[in-house]
């Protein structure tokens, strides 16, 4: 049995060693542990929503869906896992923790912090998007699309990181200069691409309204501009069998 640390908590590395890891048809390694409130078929369908062309770049990743993941705190920076939810531990947990394992890079996702299927799916897909960009980078075709939109001053963005780095990259233009902050531009394109992957995967997994992604800190990217990005990502990474990509517009009453 995994060694208890405190209050029934277990070390993430022990959980990884003693929990069976499964491989979805697309190749992604994943496991479920503890009282995570997940239905097996739903979890499998969420994981399998990742197109094989993206999943192939994640060979080093293993995703663990656990009730709660948290830092060991003052005792060290190790990741601990709670086998069940409590309010006290929930206050200390975070959405995910990255852990270096013997044979993989583990991502421990706190399922009980994410109150519904939408939130859990988006957390997983955001992790997938960032991991893919870290390995594969950003295609030139997507760079051209996103940067053209930025230069055209389309409204909003897809995340706080994308919004801030885009504005920073173009700050010189607002001051009457022609220079571009290339470092910020690179950060913007990476964020925009990983965001687009995450939203695309979310659309394959569940039906949702784009406004559900709304944040207070920044305005959402204009729907037409997002649709252009998502269609581009879908062309690069077609859905797996059994999944469908569709964008539906709703007219205002």
C-alpha positions in Angstrom: 0.0 0.0 0.0 1.1 3.6 -0.6 2.7 5.1 2.4 0.6 7.7 4.3 2.1 11.1 4.9 -0.4 13.0 7.0 -4.2 13.2 7.3 -4.4 10.2 5.0 -2.5 12.0 2.2 -0.3 10.0 -0.1 2.8 10.9 -2.0 2.1 11.4 -5.7 5.0 9.2 -6.7 3.7 6.3 -4.6 0.2 6.8 -6.2 1.8 6.6 -9.6 3.7 3.4 -8.8 0.7 1.6 -7.4 -2.1 2.8 -9.8 -2.7 1.0 -13.0 -2.1 3.2 -16.1 -4.2 2.7 -19.2 -3.6 3.8 -22.7 -6.4 5.2 -24.8 -6.6 4.2 -28.4 -4.9 7.5 -29.3 -1.9 6.5 -27.1 -2.4 8.8 -24.2 -1.5 7.3 -20.8 -3.9 8.0 -18.0 -5.1 6.6 -14.7 -7.9 7.3 -12.1 -7.3 7.1 -8.4 -9.4 7.5 -5.3 -12.9 9.0 -4.8 -12.7 11.1 -7.9 -16.4 11.2 -8.9 -15.5 10.2 -12.5 -17.5 7.8 -14.6 -15.1 5.5 -16.5 -16.6 5.8 -20.0 -16.8 9.5 -19.7 -13.2 9.8 -18.7 -12.1 7.5 -21.5 -14.1 9.5 -24.0 -12.6 12.8 -22.8 -9.0 11.4 -23.1 -9.7 9.9 -26.5 -11.0 13.2 -27.8 -7.3 14.2 -28.3 -6.5 13.6 -32.0 -3.8 11.0 -32.6 -1.7 13.6 -34.3 -1.5 15.6 -31.1 -1.4 12.6 -28.7 1.7 11.2 -30.5 3.7 14.2 -29.2 2.7 13.4 -25.6 4.5 10.0 -25.2 6.3 11.2 -22.1 3.1 12.4 -20.4 0.9 10.4 -18.0 -2.3 12.0 -16.7 -3.5 11.0 -13.2 -7.1 12.0 -12.3 -7.1 12.2 -8.5 -9.6 13.8 -6.0 -7.1 16.5 -4.9 -3.5 17.3 -5.6 -1.5 19.7 -3.3 2.0 20.7 -2.3 3.6 19.2 0.7 4.2 22.8 1.9 6.7 23.5 4.5 7.9 19.9 4.5 9.0 20.3 0.9 7.8 20.8 -2.6 6.7 17.2 -3.2 3.1 16.6 -4.5 0.6 14.9 -2.2 -2.6 13.3 -3.2 -5.8 13.1 -1.1 -7.8 9.9 -1.8 -11.0 11.7 -1.0 -12.3 15.3 -0.9 -12.5 17.3 2.3 -13.2 21.0 2.6 -10.0 21.6 4.5 -7.8 19.8 1.9 -9.8 21.4 -0.9 -8.8 24.8 0.3 -5.1 23.7 0.0 -5.3 21.9 -3.3 -4.7 23.3 -6.8 -6.1 22.3 -10.2 -3.1 20.3 -11.2 0.5 19.5 -10.2 3.3 18.4 -12.4 5.5 15.5 -11.0 8.6 13.9 -12.5 8.2 10.2 -12.3 10.6 7.4 -13.1 9.4 6.8 -16.6 7.1 9.7 -17.4 6.2 13.3 -16.6 3.1 13.0 -14.5 0.2 15.5 -14.4 -2.0 15.1 -11.4 -5.4 16.7 -12.0 -7.6 17.5 -9.0 -11.0 16.3 -10.2 -12.9 17.4 -7.1 -11.8 21.0 -7.4 -13.3 21.1 -10.9 -17.0 21.0 -10.3 -18.4 19.7 -13.6 -17.4 18.0 -16.8 -16.8 21.3 -18.6 -14.3 22.5 -16.0 -12.5 19.1 -15.8 -12.3 18.7 -19.6 -11.0 22.2 -20.1 -8.3 21.7 -17.4 -7.1 18.5 -19.1 -7.2 20.0 -22.6 -5.3 23.1 -21.4 -2.6 20.9 -20.1 -2.6 18.9 -23.4 -2.3 22.1 -25.4 0.6 23.5 -23.5 2.4 20.1 -23.5 2.0 19.8 -27.3 3.4 23.3 -27.9 6.4 22.6 -25.7 7.2 19.6 -27.9 6.0 20.6 -31.4 6.0 24.4 -31.3 3.6 26.6 -33.3 3.0 25.9 -37.1 3.9 28.7 -39.4 0.4 28.8 -40.8 -1.2 29.4 -37.4 1.4 32.0 -36.6 0.5 33.9 -39.7 -3.3 33.7 -39.0 -3.0 34.8 -35.3 -0.5 37.6 -36.0 -2.6 38.9 -38.9 -5.6 39.1 -36.5 -3.5 40.8 -33.8 -2.3 43.4 -36.3 -5.9 44.0 -37.4 -6.7 44.7 -33.7 -9.5 42.0 -33.5 -11.3 42.2 -30.2 -10.1 40.2 -27.2 -8.1 37.0 -26.7 -8.4 33.4 -25.5 -6.5 33.6 -22.2 -4.9 36.1 -19.9 -1.4 35.1 -21.1 -2.4 35.6 -24.7 -4.0 38.9 -24.0 -1.1 40.3 -22.0 1.6 39.1 -24.3 -0.2 40.3 -27.4 -0.6 43.8 -26.0 3.0 43.8 -24.9 4.2 42.7 -28.3 2.4 45.6 -30.0 3.0 48.2 -27.3 5.5 50.1 -29.5 2.8 50.7 -32.1 0.6 52.5 -29.6 3.6 54.8 -29.0 4.0 55.6 -32.6 6.9 53.2 -33.2 7.1 50.4 -35.7 9.1 48.0 -33.5 7.6 44.7 -32.3 8.6 43.0 -29.1 9.7 39.7 -30.6 9.9 37.9 -27.3 6.3 38.9 -26.4 5.2 38.0 -29.9 6.6 34.5 -29.5 4.8 34.2 -26.1 1.6 35.4 -27.6 1.7 32.9 -30.5 2.5 30.0 -28.2 -0.4 30.9 -25.8 -2.8 31.5 -28.7 -2.0 28.2 -30.3 -2.2 26.2 -27.0 -5.5 27.9 -26.2 -6.9 27.1 -29.6 -6.0 23.5 -29.2 -7.7 23.4 -25.8 -10.9 25.0 -27.1 -10.9 22.8 -30.1 -10.6 19.6 -28.0 -13.3 20.9 -25.7 -15.6 21.3 -28.7 -14.9 17.7 -29.6 -15.6 16.4 -26.1 -18.8 18.4 -25.1 -21.3 20.9 -26.5 -20.7 24.3 -24.8 -21.4 27.9 -25.3 -18.3 30.1 -26.1 -19.4 32.6 -23.4 -18.8 29.9 -20.8 -15.1 30.7 -21.2 -15.6 34.4 -20.2 -13.1 35.9 -17.8 -13.2 39.2 -15.9 -9.6 40.1 -16.6 -9.8 40.3 -20.4 -12.3 40.4 -23.2 -12.9 37.1 -25.1 -11.7 36.9 -28.7 -14.3 37.9 -31.2 -16.3 34.8 -32.3 -15.4 35.0 -36.0 -11.7 35.3 -35.2 -11.9 32.3 -32.9 -13.8 30.3 -35.5 -11.0 31.0 -38.0 -8.4 29.7 -35.5 -10.4 26.6 -34.6 -11.1 25.7 -38.2 -7.3 26.0 -38.8 -6.5 23.7 -35.9 -9.2 21.2 -37.1 -7.5 21.1 -40.5 -4.1 20.5 -38.9 -5.4 17.8 -36.5 -8.6 16.1 -37.8 -10.9 14.6 -35.1 -10.5 10.9 -34.3 -13.2 8.5 -35.4 -16.4 9.0 -33.4 -15.8 12.7 -32.8 -17.1 15.7 -34.8 -16.0 19.3 -35.0 -18.7 21.9 -35.6 -19.2 25.6 -34.9 -22.8 26.8 -34.6 -23.8 30.4 -34.5 -26.8 31.6 -32.5 -28.7 34.7 -33.8 -29.6 37.3 -31.2 -33.3 37.5 -30.5 
